[in-house]
């Protein structure tokens, strides 16, 4: 699907650039004023603001990716502008989700900072549980018009019904994107060796290796959004979406009893392919 619609890479790219720009601005100003050294309210206030904006930015562009993926599943050509408009229409629930996530993030950070091993372990366990419970929050927001509590309840229910597929997708995509990023770094090292003795040796290695590394991360982010959307459609509509209609979702071993059908049959066929 990503090969057929490479424009989907634009959403994690835009999200990454926006997030980096904000974090650099926020913590750059704090470092200049030495406020970051203060472990009190200034630091936690900065952390809350960072978590809030970072979560909103990431969720917004993920929502755009989910909207574009939904368009592809319906047999249509995705539009970057159209997907961004669809995400903007969900700005209020995305903001509400970001506020809750920022509060939880700060609480976890405060507990982790305690000089207590038990507290740190509990914070780690809660962080994992929180990630699992909120795995499908963005697709829920895009596909439905949920209340704040429904975001979390529907996300948790969807993960419960597709836990095998979700874990399998996350693990596979993480490994794949890691290998791509590693290949990018290897290409940078190779460039460094090949251009030895030239004035552009280091610059060429950084540009080529860095570009390959970033490309691997972008592909991983895009694949995660596509797979998450496909799993949500599978869990809520009992169908295998286009580009996934040759995959047996049930083979991952989840407890769901949903029977899959071909979404392509509803729209006059689809292109085959695996993630």
For each residue, the residues with C-beta under 8 A, 3 or more apart:
1: 4 5 8 69 72 226 242 243 273 275
2: 5 6 8 9 219 222 223 226
3: 6 273
4: 1 72 243 271 273
5: 1 2 8 68 72 77 78
6: 2 3 9
7: 10 68 78 80
8: 1 2 5 11 65 68 69 78 222 225 226
9: 2 6 12 13 218 219 222
10: 7 13 14 80
11: 8 14 15 61 62 64 65 68 80 83 222 225
12: 9 15 16 61 65 217 218 221 222 225
13: 9 10 16 17 218
14: 10 11 17 18 61
15: 11 12 18 19 57 58 60 61 62 221
16: 12 13 19 20 217 218 221
17: 13 14 20 21
18: 14 15 21 22 57 61
19: 15 16 22 23 54 57 58
20: 16 17 23 24
21: 17 18 24 25
22: 18 19 25 26 50 53 54 57
23: 19 20 26 27 50 54
24: 20 21 27 28
25: 21 22 28 29
26: 22 23 29 30 46 49 50 53
27: 23 24 30 31 36 46 50
28: 24 25 31 32
29: 25 26 32 33
30: 26 27 33 35 36 42 46
31: 27 28 34 36
32: 28 29
33: 29 30
34: 31 37 38
35: 30 38 42 43 46
36: 27 30 31 43 46
37: 34
38: 34 35 42 43
39: 43
40: 43 44
41: 44 45
42: 30 35 38 45 46
43: 35 36 38 39 40 46 47
44: 40 41 47 48 106 109 110
45: 41 42 48 49
46: 26 27 30 35 36 42 43 49 50
47: 43 44 50 51 105 106 109
48: 44 45 51 52 102 103 105 106
49: 26 45 46 52 53 102
50: 22 23 26 27 46 47 53 54
51: 47 48 54 55 101 102 105 106
52: 48 49 55 56 98 99 101 102
53: 22 26 49 50 56 57 98
54: 19 22 23 50 51 57 58
55: 51 52 58 59 97 98 101 102 105
56: 52 53 59 60 94 95 98
57: 15 18 19 22 53 54 60 61
58: 15 19 54 55 61 62
59: 55 56 62 63 94 97 98 137 138 141
60: 15 56 57 63 64 87 88 91 94
61: 11 12 14 15 18 57 58 64 65 87
62: 11 15 58 59 65 66 138 225
63: 59 60 66 67 86 87 90 94 138 141 142
64: 11 60 61 67 68 80 83 84 86 87
65: 8 11 12 61 62 68 69 83 222 225 226 229
66: 62 63 69 70 138 139 142 143 225 228 229
67: 63 64 70 71 82 83 86 87 142
68: 5 7 8 11 64 65 71 72 78 79 80 82 83
69: 1 8 65 66 72 73 78 225 226 229 230
70: 66 67 73 74 142 143 229 233
71: 67 68 74 76 77 78 79 82 83
72: 1 4 5 68 69 75 76 77 78 242 243
73: 69 70 229 230 233 241 242 243 263
74: 70 71 267
75: 72 242 264 267 268 270
76: 71 72
77: 5 71 72
78: 5 7 8 68 69 71 72 82 83
79: 68 71 82 83
80: 7 10 11 64 68 83 84
81: 84 85
82: 67 68 71 78 79 85 86
83: 11 64 65 67 68 71 78 79 80 86 87
84: 64 80 81 87 88
85: 81 82 88 89
86: 63 64 67 82 83 89 90 142
87: 60 61 63 64 67 83 84 90 91 94 142
88: 60 84 85 91
89: 85 86
90: 63 86 87 93 94 141 142
91: 60 87 88 94 95
92: 95 96
93: 90 96 97 141 145 146 148 151
94: 56 59 60 63 87 90 91 97 98 138 141
95: 56 91 92 98 99
96: 92 93 99 100 148 151
97: 55 59 93 94 100 101 134 137 138 141 148 151
98: 52 53 55 56 59 94 95 101 102
99: 52 95 96 102 103
100: 96 97 103 104 148
101: 51 52 55 97 98 104 105 134
102: 48 49 51 52 55 98 99 105 106
103: 48 99 100 106 107
104: 100 101 107 108 130
105: 47 48 51 55 101 102 108 109
106: 44 47 48 51 102 103 109 110
107: 103 104 110 111
108: 104 105 111 112 123 126 127 130
109: 44 47 105 106 112 113
110: 44 106 107 113 114
111: 107 108 114 119 120 122 123 126
112: 108 109 119 120 123 124
113: 109 110
114: 110 111 119 120
115:
116: 119 120
117: 120 121
118: 121 122
119: 111 112 114 116 122 123
120: 111 112 114 116 117 123 124
121: 117 118 124 125
122: 111 118 119 125 126
123: 108 111 112 119 120 126 127
124: 112 120 121 127 128
125: 121 122 128 129
126: 108 111 122 123 129 130
127: 108 123 124 130 131
128: 124 125 131 132
129: 125 126 132 133
130: 104 108 126 127 133 134
131: 127 128 134 135
132: 128 129 135 156 159
133: 129 130 152 155 156 159
134: 97 101 130 131 137 152 155
135: 131 132 155 158 159 166 228
136: 139 140 154 155 158 159 228 231 232
137: 59 97 134 140 141 151 152 155
138: 59 62 63 66 94 97 141 142 228
139: 66 136 142 143 158 228 229 232
140: 136 137 143 144 146 150 151 154 155 158 232
141: 59 63 90 93 94 97 137 138 144 146 151
142: 63 66 67 70 86 87 90 138 139
143: 66 70 139 140 232 236
144: 140 141 150 154
145: 93
146: 93 140 141 150 151 154
147: 150 151
148: 93 96 97 100 151 152
149: 152 153
150: 140 144 146 147 153 154
151: 93 96 97 137 140 141 146 147 148 154 155
152: 133 134 137 148 149 155 156
153: 149 150 156 157
154: 136 140 144 146 150 151 157 158
155: 133 134 135 136 137 140 151 152 158 159
156: 132 133 152 153 159 160
157: 153 154 160 161
158: 135 136 139 140 154 155 161 162 231 232 235 236
159: 132 133 135 136 155 156 162 163 166
160: 156 157 163 255
161: 157 158 235 254 255 256 258
162: 158 159 165 166 231 234 235 249 254 256
163: 159 160 166 167 254 255
164: 167 168 252 253 254 255
165: 162 168 169 231 234 249 252 254
166: 135 159 162 163 169 170 228 231
167: 163 164 170 171 252
168: 164 165 171 172 252
169: 165 166 172 173 224 227 228 231 275
170: 166 167 173 174 224
171: 167 168 174 175
172: 168 169 175 176 275
173: 169 170 176 177 220 223 224 227 275
174: 170 171 177 178 220
175: 171 172 178 179
176: 172 173 179 180 219 220 223
177: 173 174 180 181 216 217 219 220 221 223
178: 174 175 181 182 216 220
179: 175 176 182 183 216
180: 176 177 183 184 212 215 216 219 220
181: 177 178 184 185 212 213 216 217 220
182: 178 179 185 186 216
183: 179 180 186 187 212 216
184: 180 181 187 188 209 210 211 212 213 214 215 216
185: 181 182 188 189 209 212 213
186: 182 183 189 190 209
187: 183 184 190 191 208 209 212
188: 184 185 191 192 205 206 208 209 210 212 213
189: 185 186 192 193 205 209
190: 186 187 193 194
191: 187 188 194 195 204 205 208 209
192: 188 189 195 196 201 202 204 205 209
193: 189 190 196
194: 190 191
195: 191 192 198 200 201 204 205
196: 192 193 201
197: 201
198: 195 201 204
199:
200: 195 203 204
201: 192 195 196 197 198 204 205
202: 192 205 206
203: 200 206 207
204: 191 192 195 198 200 201 207 208
205: 188 189 191 192 195 201 202 208 209
206: 188 202 203 209 210
207: 203 204 210 211
208: 187 188 191 204 205 211 212
209: 184 185 186 187 188 189 191 192 205 206 212 213
210: 184 188 206 207 213 214
211: 184 207 208 214 215
212: 180 181 183 184 185 187 188 208 209 215 216
213: 181 184 185 188 209 210 216 217
214: 184 210 211 217 218
215: 180 184 211 212 218 219
216: 177 178 179 180 181 182 183 184 212 213 219 220
217: 12 16 177 181 213 214 220 221
218: 9 12 13 16 214 215 221 222
219: 2 9 176 177 180 215 216 222 223
220: 173 174 176 177 178 180 181 216 217 223 224
221: 12 15 16 177 217 218 224 225
222: 2 8 9 11 12 65 218 219 225 226
223: 2 173 176 177 219 220 226 227 275
224: 169 170 173 220 221 227 228
225: 8 11 12 62 65 66 69 221 222 228 229
226: 1 2 8 65 69 222 223 229 230 275
227: 169 173 223 224 230 231 275
228: 66 135 136 138 139 166 169 224 225 231 232
229: 65 66 69 70 73 139 225 226 232 233 241
230: 69 73 226 227 233 234 240 241 243 244 275
231: 136 158 162 165 166 169 227 228 234 235 249
232: 136 139 140 143 158 228 229 235 236
233: 70 73 229 230 236 237 239 241 263
234: 162 165 230 231 237 238 239 240 241 244 249 258 260
235: 158 161 162 231 232 256 258
236: 143 158 232 233
237: 233 234
238: 234 258 259 260 261
239: 233 234 260 261 262 263 266
240: 230 234 244 245 247 249 260 261 262 263
241: 73 229 230 233 234 244 245 263
242: 1 72 73 75 245 263 264 267 270 271
243: 1 4 72 73 230 270 271 272 273 275
244: 230 234 240 241 247 249 263 274 275
245: 240 241 242 262 263 264 270 272
246: 272 273 274
247: 240 244 274 275
248: 251 260
249: 162 165 231 234 240 244 252 258 260
250: 254 256 258 260
251: 248
252: 164 165 167 168 249
253: 164
254: 161 162 163 164 165 250
255: 160 161 163 164
256: 161 162 235 250
257:
258: 161 234 235 238 249 250
259: 238
260: 234 238 239 240 248 249 250
261: 238 239 240 265
262: 239 240 245 265 266 270
263: 73 233 239 240 241 242 244 245 266 267 270
264: 75 242 245 267 268 269 270
265: 261 262 269
266: 239 262 263
267: 74 75 242 263 264 270
268: 75 264
269: 264 265
270: 75 242 243 245 262 263 264 267
271: 4 242 243
272: 243 245 246
273: 1 3 4 243 246
274: 244 246 247
275: 1 169 172 173 223 226 227 230 243 244 247
